[in-house]
Amino acid sequence: MPDMKPDGTVFGTDGDDVIDDTYVDTDGDMIDSGDAIIPGHAPNDDLVVAGDGNDVVYAGEGDDTIYGGPGDDTINGGDGNDIIYGDKDLGGTETVRESFEWDKLPDPDDGGKIDEGDRILNVTQNTGSVNVSFEKTYASSYKIDHDYTDVNQNIGGIDGGSETVDSTSGFQSDLSDTSYGKASYKMGFDKPVDDVHFRVNDIDGSGKVIIKAYDASGNAVPVSFTYGDGLKAVGSDGVETKYQNSYGDEDSSKFSTLVNIAGPVSKITIEHSEGYYNSAVTITDVYFDVPGEAAVDGAGDDVLFGDNGDDEIYGGAGNDTLDGGDGNDEMYGGDGDDRIIGGAGNDIAYGGDGNDIMDDVEGESDDNPGEDSYYGGSGDDEIWTGWGDDYIEGGIGNDTLGGEDGDDEMYGGEGDDTLRGGSGNDMMFGGDGNDRFSDGNGDDVAYGGDGEDVFYAGRGNDTLYGGMDSDTFFGGNGGDEIYGGDGPDTDGDGVGDETDTLDLTGGGWKDGEFKITYTSADREDGFVTYSDGSTLTFEEIENIMPCFTPGTTIATPRGEMLVEDLREGDRIITRDNGIQEIRWIGHKKMAGADLVKNPHLKPVLIKAGSLGAGLPERDMLVSPNHRVLVANDKTQLYFEEREVLASAKHLVGAQGIHRIDVMATTYIHFMFDQHEVVLSNGSWTESFQPGDHSLKGIGNSQRQEIFELFPELRDREGLENYTSARKSLKKHEARLLAE
């Protein structure tokens, strides 16, 4: 047998290897052999290259570096600060200069070449070796523009390597249509980069730019500024206009700063603000070095364990499982649908592309108290962080984020995201898309951003901002502040064209235990005073009302009649009180434009038989807040009530119950001396029940008609005495019936 000469690297074969402290490669190398052949390595610091095949590696003690290579590998780093690559083999080490270029982003409208003025928001660009993301994280007003620009800029001093720096490729942050505006942006790199170069131009008026950089562990990285004589430093983090109300061009050096960050850099934040005088700044393409990784990609569904120590784990391609174990770990899922478990310690995890699941524990184990930072990347990710003050970014896709315990900070990013605050005082930002917020316990702050967002207010003194579009707020308690937001004016009437809804039934307070006081002429601002003396304040909030639509039949002693044919004085069969006369009928016409501006008012279709026992007998179209009677085994089990009332909108999603689009509709509501349950299309549903929200929604003339018939309803006591015929379910309760 020839003499073997160990070289310090444990190589596997092309087969399915088990590499542990008993494995000997062809050179005689072994794990934990105490050789320390490679310079800088301690005796048990192993370099393992498993190669092809479905390998199993146990690295044991020491600070190990392990390359799984192609195949479905299982790797356990053991003790020490390990670096684990699931799908890489040993390769070259060359540093490459790359660039993030604004003009290479796709047109947001048609996917073609981007045009001057196209909006840039939540984008990702592959620069060759790195996926670079850019997103807006905050804007003080919807009037702030963040667009592509091809204006000629100052590019002096930017190191483009072998590339020619393009002076007409840029991003513009424009606060000109606001007063004292502010916008924040973030650029992220899915692997660390060095020697970052770019310029920020046109920092004039009363503009200020603050730029901060962070490594993969979240530690601050120094940022260097070289600026013109029209600017002055803001501490060590930025620059601002030296002389207020001075202006220049984008290619002027006077109001320009060169930004250089030595690195390693994983995240850059940019904050642009203005004082009394308007400001718009432009940012050039961003250039950086990508250090050689000493590795080339393979593929496979790998299982990688960091175990003890501060580990780095790279999943690569495939559906991988990464478990950091104890220590402050860095984990990169890469492509594929990955499962990432942080374990104990302050961990950083990047899901990458794919629908990833990220948590700090496996299964039902107790959560760990570390302060973790999780980044979902592209895909529909599910992220839970457990104890500690954690940071979460969902990225692109429809993500689910759960802060659980601790004072957490969460960003949904692009897509229809679900953000759950849990315990602690959390900060939540929905970003673009129709997001859902559940703030749980603690004094939470939530920003909906763009889209039709839904908020479920929990305990604590919460502050909720709906942002753009029509948002819905459920619940609320004393100490909460709810701001519906003032959406864009699309029809030129000077008023934001969006409608926000506050539903107080989810807060655990019964009718009569709170009072609504309006403080604005349009009755959209005000406060709620609860029986315990606490208050909730709200701004820019509107209401909706319950009713039938034409075509619904109502049971009478003379047979079924169409609801649109009923008149005051007609006699109706009721479930509780026999034959009762209608005291009042109202109509609310909803044109197509009304439904487009207020999509939450679109009717709900209840298909024949969808309520059980063949009911309703025919399809029935009702307003979203119209309540239907439900009586089955679930009502007794969950609510200890034989019969309950549930709003149609809360049953959407159950078999045969859908919210639908219509060109127009009319909502019809009729009222008796008391709240009644009547037969409509063969099923039992409610009559009109007056309340603060429903009375506001029907209009002034119809409201006055009701007050003439029922003068006692002008007062709180009268409204309180007009009680519901059955227990009325909150949304989360009705969902139990829809499952």
C-alpha positions in Angstrom: 0.0 0.0 0.0 1.6 3.4 -1.0 2.4 5.9 1.6 -0.5 8.4 2.2 0.4 12.1 2.5 -2.4 14.0 4.2 -3.0 17.5 2.8 -5.4 18.8 5.5 -8.6 18.4 3.4 -10.9 15.5 3.9 -12.3 14.5 0.4 -15.3 12.3 -0.2 -15.9 10.2 -3.2 -18.5 10.4 -6.0 -20.7 8.0 -4.0 -22.8 8.2 -0.9 -20.3 8.7 1.8 -20.5 8.7 5.6 -17.7 11.1 6.7 -17.0 11.1 10.4 -14.0 10.7 12.7 -13.6 7.1 11.4 -13.5 8.0 7.7 -10.1 8.1 6.0 -9.8 9.7 2.5 -7.3 8.6 -0.2 -4.6 10.9 1.2 -5.0 9.7 4.7 -6.9 12.8 6.0 -9.4 12.3 8.8 -11.9 14.5 10.8 -10.6 15.7 14.2 -7.2 14.1 13.6 -5.3 17.0 15.2 -3.1 17.5 12.2 -3.4 21.3 11.7 -1.8 21.0 8.2 -3.5 24.0 6.6 -1.9 27.3 7.7 -4.1 29.1 10.2 -6.0 26.0 11.2 -6.1 24.7 14.8 -5.6 21.0 15.3 -9.3 20.0 14.8 -10.3 22.7 12.3 -11.3 20.5 9.4 -11.9 21.3 5.7 -14.3 18.7 4.3 -15.2 18.4 0.6 -17.8 15.7 0.4 -18.2 15.7 -3.4 -21.0 14.0 -5.4 -23.5 11.7 -3.9 -25.9 11.8 -0.9 -23.4 12.2 1.8 -23.5 12.3 5.6 -20.9 14.4 7.4 -20.2 14.7 11.1 -17.5 17.3 11.5 -17.0 17.1 15.3 -14.9 19.5 17.1 -13.1 22.7 15.9 -14.0 25.5 13.5 -14.8 23.4 10.4 -15.5 24.3 6.8 -17.7 21.8 5.0 -18.7 21.6 1.3 -21.5 19.2 0.6 -21.4 19.3 -3.2 -24.1 17.9 -5.5 -26.6 15.5 -3.9 -28.9 15.4 -0.9 -26.5 15.7 1.9 -26.9 15.7 5.7 -24.2 17.7 7.5 -23.6 18.3 11.2 -20.9 20.8 12.0 -20.6 19.8 15.7 -18.8 22.0 18.1 -17.0 25.1 17.0 -17.7 28.0 14.7 -18.4 26.2 11.4 -19.1 27.2 7.8 -21.3 24.7 6.0 -22.2 24.8 2.3 -24.9 22.3 1.3 -24.5 22.5 -2.5 -20.9 23.8 -3.1 -17.6 22.2 -4.1 -14.2 23.8 -3.7 -13.5 26.2 -6.5 -11.8 29.5 -7.3 -11.2 32.7 -5.3 -11.4 35.6 -7.8 -13.0 38.9 -6.7 -15.5 40.3 -9.2 -16.7 44.0 -9.7 -20.5 44.1 -10.2 -23.2 46.8 -10.4 -26.8 47.3 -9.6 -28.1 49.4 -12.5 -31.4 51.2 -12.4 -32.0 51.2 -16.2 -31.8 47.4 -16.2 -34.9 47.1 -14.0 -38.0 45.9 -15.9 -40.8 48.4 -16.8 -43.4 48.0 -14.0 -46.2 48.2 -16.5 -45.3 45.8 -19.3 -42.0 44.2 -18.2 -40.1 45.9 -21.1 -37.5 48.7 -20.9 -38.0 51.0 -18.0 -39.0 54.6 -18.9 -38.4 58.0 -17.3 -40.9 58.5 -14.4 -41.7 54.8 -13.9 -42.2 54.0 -10.3 -39.5 51.9 -8.5 -40.7 50.0 -5.5 -39.6 46.6 -4.0 -37.4 45.3 -6.8 -34.6 42.7 -7.0 -31.8 42.5 -9.6 -29.3 39.7 -10.1 -25.9 41.4 -10.8 -24.2 38.2 -11.7 -23.2 36.7 -8.4 -25.5 38.7 -6.0 -29.2 39.3 -5.7 -29.6 42.9 -4.8 -33.0 44.1 -3.5 -34.2 47.7 -3.2 -37.4 48.9 -1.5 -39.1 51.9 0.0 -39.5 51.3 3.7 -41.2 54.6 4.7 -42.9 57.6 3.2 -44.5 60.4 5.2 -47.0 61.1 2.4 -48.5 59.3 -0.7 -47.4 62.4 -2.7 -43.7 61.4 -2.5 -42.4 60.1 -5.8 -39.7 57.3 -6.1 -39.1 56.9 -9.8 -36.5 55.9 -12.4 -34.8 58.9 -14.0 -32.5 59.2 -17.1 -31.4 62.8 -16.3 -27.6 63.3 -16.6 -25.9 63.0 -13.2 -22.5 63.6 -11.7 -20.6 60.3 -11.7 -17.2 61.6 -10.7 -15.1 59.3 -8.5 -17.2 56.2 -8.9 -15.1 53.1 -9.4 -16.9 51.0 -12.1 -14.0 48.5 -12.6 -14.0 47.4 -16.2 -17.5 48.9 -16.7 -18.3 52.4 -17.9 -20.4 54.2 -15.3 -23.7 55.4 -16.9 -24.5 59.0 -16.0 -28.1 58.6 -17.2 -29.2 55.7 -15.1 -30.7 56.8 -11.8 -33.3 56.7 -9.1 -35.1 59.8 -7.9 -36.6 60.4 -4.5 -38.8 63.5 -4.9 -40.4 65.2 -1.8 -41.3 68.4 -3.8 -45.1 67.9 -3.4 -44.8 67.7 0.4 -43.8 69.9 3.3 -41.2 68.6 5.7 -41.4 65.3 3.9 -39.3 62.2 4.5 -38.8 58.9 2.7 -36.6 55.9 3.6 -35.2 53.2 1.3 -33.2 50.0 1.8 -30.8 48.1 -0.4 -30.0 44.5 0.5 -27.4 42.1 -0.7 -28.0 38.3 -0.4 -24.2 37.8 0.2 -21.7 40.3 1.6 -20.0 42.7 -0.8 -17.1 45.1 -0.5 -15.9 48.5 -1.7 -19.4 50.0 -2.5 -19.4 53.1 -4.7 -22.3 55.4 -5.7 -23.3 59.1 -5.7 -26.2 61.0 -4.4 -26.8 64.1 -6.4 -29.0 67.3 -6.3 -29.1 67.5 -2.5 -30.3 71.1 -2.5 -33.2 73.2 -1.2 -33.2 72.1 2.4 -32.4 68.4 1.6 -30.7 66.0 3.9 -29.5 62.5 3.2 -28.6 59.9 5.9 -26.9 56.7 4.8 -26.0 53.8 7.0 -24.5 50.4 6.2 -24.6 47.1 8.1 -22.8 43.7 7.8 -24.6 40.4 7.8 -24.7 40.4 11.6 -26.4 43.7 11.7 -23.3 45.6 12.9 -22.8 49.1 11.6 -20.2 49.5 8.9 -18.5 52.9 8.4 -19.7 55.0 5.5 -17.4 57.6 3.8 -18.7 60.8 2.2 -16.8 63.1 -0.2 -19.1 66.0 -0.9 -19.2 69.4 -2.7 -19.0 72.8 -1.1 -22.8 73.3 -1.1 -23.2 70.5 1.5 -22.1 70.0 5.1 -21.8 66.8 7.2 -24.6 65.5 9.5 -22.5 63.7 12.1 -20.8 60.7 10.5 -23.9 59.4 8.7 -24.8 61.9 6.1 -24.9 65.3 4.5 -27.3 68.2 4.1 -27.6 71.5 2.3 -25.2 74.1 3.7 -27.2 77.1 2.5 -31.0 76.9 2.6 -33.0 77.6 -0.6 -29.9 77.1 -2.8 -30.5 74.9 -5.9 -28.4 73.3 -8.6 -28.5 70.6 -11.3 -28.2 66.9 -11.0 -24.8 66.9 -12.7 -23.4 69.6 -10.4 -20.6 68.7 -8.0 -21.7 71.4 -5.5 -24.7 69.5 -4.2 -23.3 66.0 -4.7 -21.7 63.4 -2.5 -19.6 60.4 -3.4 -20.5 57.4 -1.1 -17.9 54.7 -0.4 -18.3 51.8 2.0 -15.4 49.5 2.4 -17.5 46.6 3.7 -18.3 43.8 4.1 -21.9 45.1 3.4 -25.2 43.2 3.5 -27.6 46.2 3.9 -27.6 49.9 3.1 -30.3 52.3 4.4 -31.0 55.7 2.8 -33.1 58.3 4.5 -34.0 61.4 2.5 -35.8 64.4 4.2 -36.4 68.1 3.7 -37.0 71.2 5.8 -39.0 74.2 4.7 -37.6 74.2 1.1 -38.4 71.3 -1.3 -35.9 68.6 -2.1 -35.5 65.9 -4.7 -32.3 63.8 -4.9 -31.0 61.3 -7.5 -28.9 58.2 -6.9 -26.5 56.7 -9.5 -26.0 53.0 -10.2 -24.3 51.2 -7.3 -20.9 49.4 -7.8 -19.3 46.8 -5.5 -16.8 44.0 -5.2 -18.0 40.4 -4.8 -15.3 38.5 -2.9 -14.4 35.0 -4.2 -16.2 32.3 -2.4 -13.7 29.4 -2.9 -16.7 27.4 -4.0 -18.8 26.4 -7.0 -22.5 25.5 -6.9 -24.0 22.1 -7.0 -27.6 21.1 -6.1 -29.6 18.9 -3.7 -32.1 18.8 -0.8 -29.7 19.1 2.1 -30.0 18.8 5.9 -27.5 21.0 7.6 -26.9 21.3 11.3 -24.6 23.9 12.9 -24.8 22.4 16.4 -22.7 24.4 18.9 -20.8 27.6 18.0 -21.3 30.6 15.8 -21.9 28.9 12.4 -22.4 30.0 8.8 -24.7 27.7 6.8 -25.4 27.9 3.1 -28.2 25.7 1.7 -27.8 26.6 -2.0 -30.2 25.1 -4.5 -32.9 22.6 -3.5 -35.3 22.3 -0.6 -32.9 22.4 2.3 -33.2 22.2 6.1 -30.8 24.4 8.0 -30.5 24.3 11.8 -28.2 26.7 13.4 -28.2 25.1 16.9 -26.6 27.0 19.7 -24.6 30.1 19.0 -25.0 33.3 16.9 -25.4 31.7 13.5 -25.8 33.0 9.9 -27.9 30.9 7.6 -28.6 31.3 3.9 -31.3 29.1 2.4 -30.7 29.9 -1.3 -33.0 28.7 -4.0 -35.8 26.3 -3.1 -38.4 25.9 -0.4 -36.2 25.8 2.7 -36.8 25.1 6.3 -34.5 27.3 8.5 -34.3 26.9 12.3 -32.2 29.5 14.1 -31.9 27.8 17.5 -30.4 29.5 20.5 -28.4 32.7 20.1 -28.7 35.9 18.1 -29.2 34.4 14.6 -29.4 36.0 11.1 -31.2 34.0 8.4 -31.9 34.7 4.7 -34.5 32.5 3.0 -33.6 33.4 -0.6 -35.9 32.4 -3.4 -38.7 29.9 -2.7 -41.4 29.5 -0.2 -39.4 29.2 3.0 -40.3 28.4 6.6 -38.2 30.1 9.2 -38.4 29.7 13.0 -36.1 29.8 16.0 -37.1 26.3 17.2 -38.2 23.0 15.7 -41.8 21.9 16.2 -43.5 22.7 19.6 -40.2 23.3 21.5 -39.9 26.3 23.8 -38.9 29.4 22.0 -35.3 30.8 22.4 -34.6 34.2 23.8 -32.1 35.4 21.2 -32.5 38.6 19.1 -32.8 37.3 15.6 -32.9 38.9 12.1 -34.8 36.9 9.5 -35.1 37.9 5.8 -37.6 35.9 3.7 -36.5 37.0 0.2 -38.7 36.1 -2.8 -41.5 33.6 -2.4 -44.4 33.1 0.0 -42.5 32.7 3.3 -43.6 31.9 6.8 -41.4 33.4 9.5 -41.6 33.1 13.3 -38.9 34.4 15.7 -39.9 33.5 19.2 -38.6 35.3 22.3 -36.3 38.4 22.0 -36.5 41.7 20.2 -36.4 40.4 16.6 -36.3 41.9 13.1 -38.2 40.3 10.2 -38.5 41.2 6.5 -40.8 39.2 4.4 -39.6 40.5 1.0 -41.4 39.7 -2.2 -44.4 37.4 -2.0 -47.4 36.7 0.2 -45.6 36.2 3.6 -46.7 35.3 7.1 -44.6 37.0 9.8 -44.9 36.2 13.5 -43.0 38.2 16.1 -44.2 36.2 19.1 -42.6 37.5 22.3 -40.4 40.5 22.5 -40.4 44.0 21.0 -40.2 43.0 17.3 -39.9 45.0 14.0 -41.5 43.5 11.0 -41.7 44.5 7.3 -44.1 42.6 5.0 -42.7 44.1 1.8 -44.3 43.4 -1.5 -47.3 41.1 -1.6 -50.4 40.3 0.5 -48.8 39.6 3.9 -50.0 38.6 7.3 -48.2 40.1 10.3 -48.8 38.9 13.8 -47.3 40.9 16.6 -47.7 38.6 19.5 -46.5 39.8 22.9 -44.3 42.9 23.3 -44.4 46.4 21.8 -44.1 45.6 18.1 -43.6 47.8 15.0 -45.2 46.4 11.8 -45.0 47.7 8.3 -47.2 46.0 5.7 -45.7 47.6 2.5 -47.4 47.0 -0.8 -50.4 44.6 -1.1 -53.5 43.8 0.9 -52.0 42.9 4.2 -53.5 41.6 7.5 -52.4 42.7 10.9 -53.0 41.0 14.2 -51.1 43.0 16.8 -51.8 40.8 19.9 -50.6 42.1 23.3 -48.5 45.1 23.9 -48.4 48.7 22.7 -48.0 48.1 19.0 -47.6 50.4 16.0 -48.8 49.1 12.6 -48.6 50.8 9.2 -50.7 49.3 6.4 -49.0 51.1 3.5 -50.5 50.6 0.0 -53.4 48.2 -0.5 -56.6 47.3 1.2 -55.4 46.2 4.6 -57.2 44.6 7.5 -56.2 45.3 11.2 -57.2 43.2 14.2 -56.5 45.4 17.3 -55.4 43.5 20.3 -54.7 44.4 23.9 -52.5 47.4 24.8 -52.4 50.9 23.6 -52.0 50.4 19.8 -51.5 52.9 17.0 -52.7 51.8 13.6 -52.3 53.6 10.3 -54.3 52.3 7.3 -52.3 54.2 4.7 -53.5 54.2 1.1 -56.7 52.5 -0.2 -59.7 51.2 1.8 -58.7 49.6 5.0 -60.7 47.8 7.7 -60.1 47.9 11.5 -61.6 45.3 13.8 -61.8 45.6 17.6 -60.0 48.3 19.5 -59.7 49.3 23.1 -59.1 52.3 25.3 -55.7 53.9 24.6 -55.8 52.9 20.9 -55.3 55.4 18.0 -56.6 54.5 14.6 -55.9 56.5 11.5 -57.7 55.4 8.3 -55.5 57.5 6.0 -56.3 59.9 3.2 -55.9 58.1 -0.1 -55.1 59.5 -3.5 -57.7 61.8 -5.2 -58.4 60.0 -8.4 -61.5 61.9 -9.5 -60.2 65.5 -9.0 -62.7 66.5 -6.3 -60.0 67.3 -3.7 -61.0 64.4 -1.5 -59.2 61.1 -1.1 -61.1 58.3 -2.9 -61.0 55.6 -0.3 -63.2 54.4 2.5 -62.0 53.0 5.8 -64.1 51.0 8.2 -63.8 50.6 12.0 -65.7 47.6 13.4 -65.9 47.9 17.2 -67.6 44.5 17.7 -64.3 42.7 17.9 -63.0 44.5 20.9 -64.9 42.5 23.5 -67.2 45.4 24.4 -71.0 45.0 24.3 -73.5 47.5 23.0 -74.0 50.2 25.7 -70.5 49.8 27.0 -69.1 52.4 24.7 -70.1 55.8 23.3 -69.0 57.3 19.9 -68.3 61.0 19.8 -67.6 62.7 16.4 -65.3 65.7 16.3 -65.5 66.6 12.5 -68.3 67.8 10.3 -68.0 64.8 8.0 -68.3 62.5 11.1 -65.1 60.6 10.1 -63.0 61.8 13.1 -63.8 61.3 16.7 -63.3 59.1 19.8 -64.9 56.2 21.5 -65.4 56.3 25.3 -65.7 53.0 27.0 -67.5 52.2 30.3 -64.2 52.0 32.1 -63.4 55.6 31.2 -60.7 54.8 28.6 -60.9 56.2 25.1 -60.0 55.2 21.5 -59.4 57.9 19.0 -59.9 57.6 15.2 -59.5 59.7 12.1 -60.7 59.3 8.5 -63.1 56.4 9.3 -66.4 55.6 7.4 -69.2 53.1 8.0 -71.4 50.6 6.2 -74.9 49.1 6.9 -76.8 45.8 6.7 -79.6 45.1 4.2 -81.1 42.8 1.5 -80.9 43.2 -2.3 -83.7 43.1 -4.9 -84.8 39.6 -5.9 -84.9 38.2 -2.4 -88.3 36.8 -1.3 -89.7 37.4 2.1 -92.3 35.1 3.7 -95.7 36.8 4.5 -99.1 35.4 5.5 -100.1 35.8 1.8 -97.1 33.9 0.6 -93.6 35.0 -0.5 -93.1 38.5 -1.8 -90.1 40.2 -3.4 -88.4 42.4 -1.0 -88.5 45.3 -3.5 -92.3 45.1 -3.5 -92.8 45.4 0.2 -94.3 48.5 1.7 -94.7 50.0 5.2 -97.6 48.3 6.9 -97.1 44.9 5.1 -97.3 42.0 7.5 -94.3 39.6 7.7 -93.8 36.2 9.4 -91.2 36.4 12.1 -89.5 33.6 14.0 -90.0 35.0 17.5 -93.1 37.2 17.5 -95.5 35.8 14.9 -97.0 38.2 12.4 -95.5 41.7 12.6 -96.0 44.9 10.5 -93.2 46.7 8.8 -92.7 50.1 10.3 -90.1 51.5 7.9 -88.4 50.6 4.6 -85.3 52.1 3.2 -83.2 51.8 -0.1 -79.6 52.5 -0.7 -78.5 52.4 -4.4 -74.9 51.5 -5.1 -73.6 52.5 -8.6 -70.7 50.7 -10.2 -68.4 53.7 -9.4 -69.5 53.5 -5.7 -68.5 49.8 -5.6 -65.2 50.4 -7.3 -64.3 53.1 -4.7 -65.7 51.1 -1.8 -65.0 47.4 -2.7 -65.8 46.3 0.9 -69.4 47.2 0.1 -69.7 44.6 -2.7 -72.5 42.2 -2.0 -72.2 38.6 -0.8 -73.7 35.7 -2.7 -75.1 32.9 -0.5 -75.6 29.9 -2.8 -78.6 27.6 -2.4 -78.0 25.0 0.3 -74.8 26.7 1.5 -76.3 27.3 5.0 -77.1 23.6 5.5 -80.4 21.6 5.4 -81.0 22.8 1.8 -81.1 26.5 2.9 -81.4 29.0 1.4 -83.8 27.5 -1.1 -82.5 29.8 -3.8 -79.3 31.8 -4.3 -79.5 35.0 -2.2 -77.6 38.2 -2.6 -77.2 40.4 0.5 -75.0 43.3 1.8 -71.8 42.2 3.4 -73.0 43.2 6.9 -76.4 41.5 6.7 -76.6 38.8 9.3 -78.0 35.3 8.8 -79.2 32.9 11.4 -77.1 29.8 11.9 -78.3 26.9 14.0 -76.3 23.7 14.0 -74.0 21.5 16.2 -71.2 24.0 15.9 -73.2 26.9 17.4 -74.0 24.9 20.5 -70.4 23.6 20.8 -68.6 26.8 20.3 -71.0 29.4 21.8 -73.4 27.5 23.9 -76.2 29.0 21.9 -78.7 27.0 19.8 -79.0 29.9 17.3 -76.7 32.8 16.5 -76.5 35.6 13.9 -73.4 35.9 11.6 -72.6 38.7 9.1 -72.5 37.4 5.5 -69.0 38.9 5.0 -67.7 36.9 7.9 -68.9 33.7 6.3 -67.2 34.3 3.0 -64.9 31.4 2.3 -67.3 28.8 3.4 -68.7 26.4 0.8 -71.0 28.4 -1.5 -70.5 31.9 0.1 -68.6 34.4 -2.0 -68.2 38.2 -2.3 -68.9 39.0 -5.9 -68.5 41.9 -8.4 -71.7 43.5 -9.8 -72.2 46.5 -12.1 -74.6 48.0 -9.5 -77.0 47.0 -6.8 -79.6 48.3 -4.3 -79.6 47.5 -0.7 -83.0 47.3 0.9 -83.7 47.3 4.7 -86.9 47.1 6.6 -87.6 47.6 10.3 -90.1 46.5 12.9 -90.9 47.6 16.5 -88.1 45.3 17.6 -85.3 43.4 15.9 -86.8 40.4 14.2 -85.7 37.3 12.3 -87.6 36.7 9.0 -87.7 34.1 6.3 -85.8 35.2 3.1 -85.5 32.7 0.3 -86.4 30.1 2.8 -83.7 30.8 5.3 -83.9 32.9 8.5 -82.1 36.3 8.4 -82.3 39.6 10.3 -84.4 42.7 9.9 -82.7 46.1 10.1 -81.3 46.9 13.6 -80.5 50.6 14.1 -77.1 51.5 15.6 -74.5 54.2 15.3 -72.9 52.7 12.2 -76.0 51.5 10.4 -77.9 54.8 11.0 -74.9 56.8 9.6 -74.8 54.7 6.5 -78.4 55.1 5.4 -78.3 58.9 4.8 -79.8 61.9 6.5 -83.3 61.8 5.0 -83.9 58.1 5.8 -82.4 58.6 9.3 -84.9 61.4 10.0 -87.7 59.1 8.9 -86.6 56.5 11.5 -86.4 59.2 14.2 -89.9 60.4 13.4 -91.2 56.8 13.8 -89.0 55.9 16.7 -88.0 59.2 18.5 -86.4 57.2 21.3 -83.6 56.2 18.9 -82.2 59.7 18.9 -80.8 58.9 22.4 -78.2 56.3 23.4 -80.7 54.6 25.8 -83.2 54.0 23.0 -80.5 52.4 20.8 -79.4 50.2 23.7 -83.0 49.1 24.2 -83.4 48.0 20.6 -81.5 44.8 21.3 -80.4 42.1 18.9 -82.7 39.1 18.4 -79.8 36.7 18.8 -76.1 36.6 19.8 -74.2 38.3 17.0 -70.8 36.7 16.2 -67.6 38.5 15.9 -65.5 37.8 12.8 -63.1 35.3 14.4 -66.2 33.5 15.9 -68.0 33.3 12.6 -64.8 31.9 11.0 -65.3 28.8 13.2 -68.6 28.2 11.4 -67.0 28.7 8.0 -64.4 26.0 8.5 
